[in-house]
């Protein structure tokens, strides 16, 4: 009961709106500025996806500072590199005299430009899942088969603990075997397990999405949902959540799901029947196929806390279009380190 009121208080205070507050920092620090990845959906007033847009149709600002688009892709098409690593970043210099900028790791500066997305499916196998378990497995299996071949898929399940059933792979049969071997039982620690899943997704470059199927509220996590949302925003990971009727019996969970997915550029679905579950998965599949993938190397910015991102379209007719993406990110503690020599652009990165 205490947990329920804590979550409700968090949202009533509008926690997400306060992430924009800057964090205090020491005067001489190194800021590791990596490639910022955005998944952007563009739709008209009827919800139809707008296709055929070009890089010059988008304007991206971070803390009102206009950014140069570094890479661009539409749907599952190939990614195009538009700019090289900025010279100021490659040399470890910055326009801000109070900080130096290191180029970050090779996965973000020299990573291969590939098509498709890395899709992490997180399946609720807690004791909430005794009803409709087979129907949920069928819906997930159909979703896996329907994804474009360019996408790689990982399948995880959770109850009290996270089970990495099938690691990220392009082998659909391996993922499908994992789906069919899951069994239900134990309490639900959704936010604990979702945080671990986002951490796994963050190791990879390009588009990253986590698709959660939840049949009930969280009753065992030690991690608050705002921590999950913050990490997902900071790593450019979009979260999609499909919640069933059982989960909707808990109003706080419903609000959490809606807020978390919106903050990360994803969507929340509430399915009353197994047919609704299939429709929700089909909608996510269509969304992934129509997302624009944009990235940029941040311009010099003295703000070491929350950085607000705005994406707009340049054309006059685009005024009636709707854009869905994450609205910013918080610099991770790992992005700050004592002043030292710049890291090498060719340093190996383990995944």
FENGIUR-V658622 format. One record per pair of residues at least 4 apart in sequence whose C-alpha atoms are under 6 Angstrom apart, sorted by sequence separation. I is the first residue (numbers start at 1). J is the second residue. If there is no record, write none. Layout:
BEGIN
I & J
I & J
END
This chain:
BEGIN
5 & 9
11 & 15
43 & 47
44 & 48
61 & 65
89 & 93
106 & 110
107 & 111
125 & 129
129 & 133
158 & 162
190 & 194
191 & 195
226 & 230
232 & 236
243 & 247
256 & 260
262 & 266
10 & 15
43 & 48
61 & 66
88 & 93
158 & 163
232 & 237
261 & 266
271 & 276
43 & 49
60 & 66
61 & 67
73 & 79
88 & 94
94 & 100
157 & 163
248 & 254
261 & 267
271 & 277
42 & 49
43 & 50
60 & 67
72 & 79
93 & 100
94 & 101
156 & 163
42 & 50
72 & 80
92 & 100
93 & 101
156 & 164
71 & 80
92 & 101
156 & 165
166 & 175
71 & 81
92 & 102
155 & 165
258 & 268
70 & 81
71 & 82
155 & 166
70 & 82
89 & 101
154 & 166
166 & 178
70 & 83
89 & 102
90 & 103
154 & 167
165 & 178
89 & 103
154 & 168
153 & 168
153 & 169
152 & 169
152 & 170
309 & 327
308 & 327
309 & 328
308 & 328
240 & 261
307 & 328
239 & 261
307 & 329
306 & 329
306 & 330
305 & 330
238 & 264
240 & 266
244 & 270
305 & 331
159 & 186
160 & 187
238 & 265
239 & 266
240 & 267
241 & 268
242 & 269
243 & 270
244 & 271
245 & 272
159 & 187
160 & 188
190 & 218
209 & 237
215 & 243
238 & 266
240 & 268
242 & 270
244 & 272
159 & 188
160 & 189
189 & 218
192 & 221
208 & 237
209 & 238
210 & 239
211 & 240
212 & 241
213 & 242
214 & 243
215 & 244
159 & 189
188 & 218
191 & 221
209 & 239
211 & 241
216 & 246
217 & 247
162 & 193
188 & 219
189 & 220
192 & 223
215 & 246
216 & 247
229 & 260
233 & 264
188 & 220
189 & 221
191 & 223
215 & 247
118 & 151
120 & 153
124 & 157
125 & 158
126 & 159
195 & 228
202 & 235
79 & 113
116 & 150
117 & 151
118 & 152
119 & 153
120 & 154
121 & 155
122 & 156
123 & 157
124 & 158
125 & 159
191 & 225
79 & 114
115 & 150
116 & 151
118 & 153
121 & 156
122 & 157
78 & 114
217 & 253
78 & 115
77 & 115
76 & 115
76 & 116
129 & 184
127 & 184
126 & 184
127 & 185
125 & 184
126 & 185
127 & 186
265 & 324
126 & 186
265 & 325
126 & 187
265 & 326
126 & 188
264 & 326
263 & 326
30 & 99
32 & 101
29 & 99
30 & 100
31 & 101
32 & 102
34 & 104
33 & 104
32 & 104
35 & 108
128 & 215
128 & 216
121 & 210
124 & 213
117 & 207
118 & 208
119 & 209
120 & 210
121 & 211
122 & 212
123 & 213
124 & 214
117 & 208
119 & 210
121 & 212
234 & 329
233 & 329
234 & 330
143 & 281
139 & 278
203 & 351
37 & 236
95 & 300
76 & 289
75 & 289
75 & 290
75 & 291
75 & 292
74 & 292
73 & 292
73 & 293
72 & 293
72 & 294
71 & 294
71 & 295
70 & 295
69 & 295
70 & 296
69 & 296
68 & 296
106 & 345
102 & 342
106 & 346
63 & 307
63 & 308
62 & 308
62 & 309
61 & 309
61 & 310
41 & 291
60 & 310
92 & 342
40 & 291
60 & 311
40 & 292
59 & 311
39 & 292
59 & 312
39 & 293
58 & 312
38 & 293
58 & 313
38 & 294
57 & 313
38 & 295
57 & 314
37 & 295
36 & 295
36 & 296
35 & 296
35 & 297
44 & 321
43 & 321
43 & 322
42 & 322
42 & 323
23 & 305
41 & 323
22 & 305
41 & 324
22 & 306
40 & 324
40 & 325
20 & 306
39 & 325
19 & 306
32 & 335
31 & 335
31 & 336
30 & 336
30 & 337
29 & 338
30 & 339
29 & 339
END
